[in-house]
Amino acid sequence: MQIDKEQFKKDLAEQIQKDYSQSIDTVSTGEIYQSLAKTIRYYISGDWIKCKDKVRDNLEKQVYYFSMEFMIGRLLKETLLKTGMLEDVTDVLKDFGFKLEDILESEREPGLGNGGLGRLAACFMDSCACLGIPGNGNGIRYNYGMFEQRFSDGNQVEWPDDWLRNKNPWEIRKENRKEVVKFGGTVRMDANLKPIHEGYEIIHAVPYDMPIIGNDDKTINTLRLWSAELILEDSELNSVEYSKLEAKKIEIQKITNVLYPDDSTDEGKLLRLKQEYFFVSAGLQSIMKDFKKLKLSISEFPNKVAVHINDTHPALCIPELIRILLDEEHLEWEEAIEITRATMSYTNHTIMQEALEKWPAHFLKNLLPRIYMILEELDRRFNDKYSSSLTEEQLRNTSIIRDGYVRMANLSVIMSHSTNGVAKLHTDLLKTEVMKDLNFLFPDRFNNKTNGISYRRWIESCNPTLSSLIDETIGKEWRKNPLELAKLNDYKDDSTMLDKIERVKNINKENFSDYMKQRYDFDIDPKSIYDVQIKRFHEYKRQFLNALHILYLYHKILREPDYKMQPVTFIFGGKAASSYYRAKKVIKFINSLAYHINTDPRVKGRIKIYLIPNYNVSLAERIIPATNISEQISTATKEASGTSNMKFMLNGAITLATLDGANIEIKDQVGDDNIMIFGLNKEEVLDYQSNHNYNASDIYQNDQDIKMVVDSLVNGFLPKLGYDGIDLYDSLLKENDRYYVLKDFHSYKEASAKLRCMYKDRKKWNKMSIINTANAGIFSSDETIKRYAKEIWNVNGDF
Ligand code: OX2
């Protein structure tokens, strides 16, 4: 977008005056940020309106991506880059005496997600907009996002993330588009067998819309987040006592107050169920209203609307759409089911049993009586249709309601036209293990869509130094089509280019080290190898294995004071769910280890270890461009895909990985020489699991190195860890090491040593690095979204 700088200056000053009744030289950077964002939002509003009108007038099919999480990250820089306003706005701010960098830093990150699932949703929204696909997000506007993580005596402490304290300048509250969501009450059938829902509680859902901007082709989609609010009609105002009103307001707001800081178990169950229905019901009602304005036959609904269910959290979309079609549009069951199935598609993101949602039937019966009736009918129809062709066990595995629980994954597969996994291995496991009976019934519905990442955020925006070098080398075409990055393969033996690659990495490492010094007073040596593991803390992700190995290196250095090694800084970042006791013990372990190693003069800088507090998208954007080694070390079969693995690869880090999730596909892209693989593979893990022939104590008893590190969890070797090592010790020996940490220890140790040794030959390393970047184009979320659009959503277009 071309802007007139003088006009923009005036508009910004005016916005500041409106917002604060102050002149520009008296406001803070935080205040400038607010007014700047609003000015930019105003500048794009014309295109936003045009885009909505175009979609409506051309009767284009729209995709609605329903997700409990959208981890969108900071928006200002991305918006400036996409609108092409970055340079002009930087100049304007300079004229006013401000540095853009400071203003970017004052943006509070909306932490509306836990990790990969929420970040994927954000990348997908970005790709839809950039490809010109009418794809809208539908989610929850949490008053408090993901908690702020702090450490106290090495322990994680959770602080509220009050991200809306200074307001969100990108959003627009649309009270006139509010919806009514009904909870509780009873349902009876009238004389014509029509259901009558009575005695329910009404909650108003108010949408807040944010623009999702494409690059240069003028597509601006909408992320609609719903907030639970008390809205009284004028007539009600006089009839409610003030004190009761306040209490009611608080009660209602509770529904959208907090994001559950847990992506593995369902906590605060009833409230979470309420959240799920709340945004699903509001979203579908508003979609139906828009559809009806088109004045088409209801049978056209699936031709104009695709609803995507991001994991099972929004699976109530299914009975809710059926409810609308039956009770409000007065369709027959068969047609309602057909339309619903043709509209819905579902992505599964995990095979971890504890994360597969199951709701106690009585919860649904009490909270959503009409929805529960519909679920019972769907289950009855499923059983009627398939009971004769399935064994009792198959029927038990596939039915929707069983043993007093409603199984949301089964509902999602049975009632949608597409179920996809998020990497080849994961889809394969869904089809052959976890959902094998559903796959037997509906083989055509299962498909793979390997995850992807937005290269606009994950290289263009976060790594401008590497991006410019790529421009210089192969031209700028890759910014439109990341598959063009493959042209870098031609430079893998070009020694000038390899030197440049190294220089870029070194600049990024220095910048990162400076930032860490200034913000946390960390002393990171930019000459050391940056070995990074950033992700949620989870047993299956095995930060524990990484930390045990560092403990091993510490012992080695103490035992062999002259031991020579390439200096390495081990960097961790990530939050543990507040209720996840063991993950929190791993955090404590890492912090204790960091304390002892970083302050021990005998280590002489050979190893250092840092756990950066409050890991989030903005931090990831700083860490990833500076990383040499990317740790992707989950127990094989457990990580559905992973997406940080792709971000690191794109930025030229070398992956140290198990054969899990998308690591396998990364290996296929770069070849065996440019990735370091270790550990058990899928077959070996499945074999241990089914034959119960794994014995961790045997390994411990018979291996001196392993015994030494494991014992130092509990023998006082790390005084700061205190008694907190006991639980971790027990996880290995009393619980027989469910994630095969001890089994994989040696191959991990050797792979890590080999990789660090390879760093000595910098030419070879830089070659590996460039090969990684060159072959990362396939993991662009644009490529993934093209496949969703064509193969799942049935959206046609020129992309
Ligand atoms: C995550 C998965 O754990 C991760 O492997 C995957 O890359 C990501 O989703 C995006 O697909 N909550 N988070 C996930 O699954 C669930 C459930």
Boltz pocket constraint, residues with backbone or C-beta under 6 A from the ligand:
constraints:
  - pocket:
      binder: B
      contacts: [[A, 115], [A, 116], [A, 117], [A, 118], [A, 120], [A, 263], [A, 311], [A, 348], [A, 349], [A, 350], [A, 355], [A, 422], [A, 451], [A, 638], [A, 639], [A, 640], [A, 641], [A, 642], [A, 643], [A, 661]]
      max_distance: 6.0
